[in-house]
Amino acid sequence: MNDNVDDATPRIFVGSGTGLAVMEAVLVRSVLETAREPVTIDVIDCDNHVLRRVGGAATALPEAWRGRLAAGTVHSFARFAPPELCGFEGRAIYLEPDQVVLGDIAELWRTPLDGRSFGAVPTQAVRGDLHPTHLDGYLSSVLLFDCGRCRDITVVGVTDDLRSGAYDYQDAISMSPPFIDRIAADVGPLPSEWNELERCFEDTRLVRTKCTSPLKNKYYSFIHRRHTRMVKSASSTSISVAGSI
């Protein structure tokens, strides 16, 4: 763990785009509602090519990233941007917009990485009956970076490797061995409760959820109702800037 991680303000990055504004607003609200201390949230707006500070201003993303962030989704490669956006210093959390945070994000922020480059939930650790295709990789929708150890993980580097055939898109998104070997990263496992796939358990801290998803169990039923209320609230609020909610 970084020496100053206990004193540092958790910094969160959210990959998003114009068509994801409601989901983004729900995620941001869930982070702020459950946080027990100040946090910083920056939205990587891939459609408008800007970094939007929640409650603050927007700045342009690096020009070298233009045309490189979108693939399967508009924000596919935004997940590799946080270390560079942090100047390869300190820690950073990356989140996808279609998630709801149920626990204090500072708990994730202070999770020990024990000298590893970043942390993610292994696909083999996913609970319930919904499993990713690549069982030898990691869920990349929640990432905890030790930015100083991620100097070889950049948006340009990852997309150049993809274009050269070093690995394919699914390898990169699933963080399977061809991708991990190429970037020479040492990945640490995060607890599964920090990235549940449309399931909730007693200790779930973050769940991927959509308001149209079927109910999976009694805990997911609860978060489904909460998420639906938040969607309605966010939909009726100005969300041109996420900080307005």
N, C-alpha and C positions, 0 to 999 in steps of 0.2 A: 504494500500500500504506500502511496506517496506520503512523504512526511507531513505535508500540509493539508491532506485531504479532509481532516476533521474540521479545519478552520475555513476551508474554501467553500464558496457558495456553489451549490450544484448547478451545473450548466447543461441544459437540455437542448438538443436539436431535433426538429421534427421535419421529416421529408414530406412535402405537400405540393399542391398545385391548385389552380383556379377551381377545378371541378370537385375538389376535396374539401372545400371550405367548411361545410357543416361538420364533417368528421373531425377535421382539424380543431374546430372550435370546441367540440365535445371533449376531445383529448386534452386540450389546454385547460379547460375548466376542471376536468377531473384531477389533473396534476395540482392545480392551485387549490382545489377544495381539500385535498388530502395532505398537502405539504404542511409541515409543522415549523418550517423556517423559510426564509426567502430563497427563491430559486430564480434562475435566469433561463428564459425560454426563447430560442431563436428558431424561426420557421424558414427552412430552405425552400423558397417558393420557386420551383423549377420552371413553371410556365412563364413567370415574369422575370426570371433570372435575378432575383434579389434575395437578400437575407433580411427577414423582417423580425425585429425585436418585439416581442409581446409587450405592449405598453410603451413602445419606443419607436425609433425611426427605422427606415429600411435603407440598406446599402447594397450596391451592386455586387453580385458574385463574380469571381475571377472570369475574365473573358475567355481564358483557355478552357473553361468548362462548358462553354456554350455548345450545344448539340451533343453533349456527352452524358447528361444526367438521366435522360429518358431511355427506356428499353421496353421491358414488359409492362412497366408502369411509368408514369411521368416522372417519378422520383426514384427509379430503380437504383441509380448509383449515387444518390445523395447520401446513402448510408456510409459511404467511404469518405465523406467530406469533413466530418467534425475534427479530426486531428489537425488537418491543414488549416481549418478556420480558427483553431485555437493556437496557431503558431507552433504546433507540436509541443505544447506545454500543458501541464496539469491533466485533469481528467475531463471527459465528455461523455454524455449519454445520448444515444440516438434512439428515436422512437418513430414508428410508423403512425400514420394518422388514424387508422381504423382500430384503435385500441382505447381502453378505459383503464385508468390507474386507480387502484383501490387502496393502496398503501402509501405511506410516506416515501416519496422518491429518494429522499436522503438515505434511506436504508440501502437502496440499490447503489447509490453514489459511493457509499462507504464500504461496499462489499470488497473484501481483500482479493487482490489479483495475484499476489505472491510473485511479483516480477514478470508476469505475463503481459503480452501486448494488449490484449483486450479480452473481455469476457462475453460469453453468449450461452444460451441454453442449448445443450446438445440435443439433437433430434431424437436420440434414443431415450432421452429422459422425459419426453412429452407424455403427459398423463392423459388418460381417457382413451377413446377409440379413434380419435382423429389424428393421423400421423402424416408427416411430410413424406414426399417421395424418396428423398435422399436420407437414409437412416445413418449414414456415416458422416454427417455434417453437423451444422448448427443453425438454429433459428436466427436469421439476421435482422429481424424486425425490432429487436431490442439488443443494443450493444453498449457495453461499458468500455471506453477506451482509456488506456494510459497513453496519452498522446505522444509523450516523449519517446515511447517505444514503438511508435507507428510511423516513423519517417518514410518507410518504404510503401506505405499504404496511401495512395493518392488517387484522386478521380482520374487524372490523365494516365497514370501508370496502369490502373486497373482496366480502363477502356482500351488503352493501347494493347495490352496483353490479350484482351478479348478479341480485338480485331486481328491480331496476329495468329490466333488459334491456339494460344497457350492453354486456354481452358474455354468452356462454353458459358453461356449466360446462366444456365441452371447451376453450374459449378460455383459461379461467383455468388449468386443469390443464396444458394444452399450452403455455401462455405464448405464444400466437400473437399477431399484430399488434394485434387489437382490444383484448386485455388489456394488452399492453405500452404501447400508445398511451394507454390510459385512465389507467394509474398513472404515466405519464410517467417510466418507469424507463430508465436506460441500462444495458443488460445486457452483461456481458463474457463471452466464450466460455471455458469451462473445457476442459482437455484431455479427449479422449474416453475415455482410460483410467480416468478417475474416474467413469464411469457407463456400463459396458458392459451391454447387454441380453442376458443369458443367453448370452454369448460370452466367451471368455477368449483373450487374446493374450499374447505375451511380456512386454509392459509393462503389462498390466491391473493396476489398483490397487483397483478396486471393481467388483463384478459383481452384477447382480440375478439371483437364483437361487432356485429352489424344489426341494425334494428330489424332487419328482415330475417335474421337467423332463427332457426327453430330452437325451442328451448331444450337444453340437454339434460339438466338436472336441477334440483331445487335451488342450488346456489346460483347457477346461471340464470334461473328464472328471476331471481332477485335483481341481478345486475342488468338483465334485459329490460326490466321495468324502469330501473334507474336511468339506463342509457336512453330509453325511449323518451323519458321526460326531458333529459338533457338535450336530445336532438330537437324536440319541439321548442325548447327555450332558445337554443342556438339559432334555429331556423327563423325565429321571429325577431332576432337581434341583428344589428348591423355587424357583419363579420368581414368587411373589406380589409380591416386590420384585426388580427386575432386578439390583440390586446384590448379591444373594445368590449369584450364580453365580460 
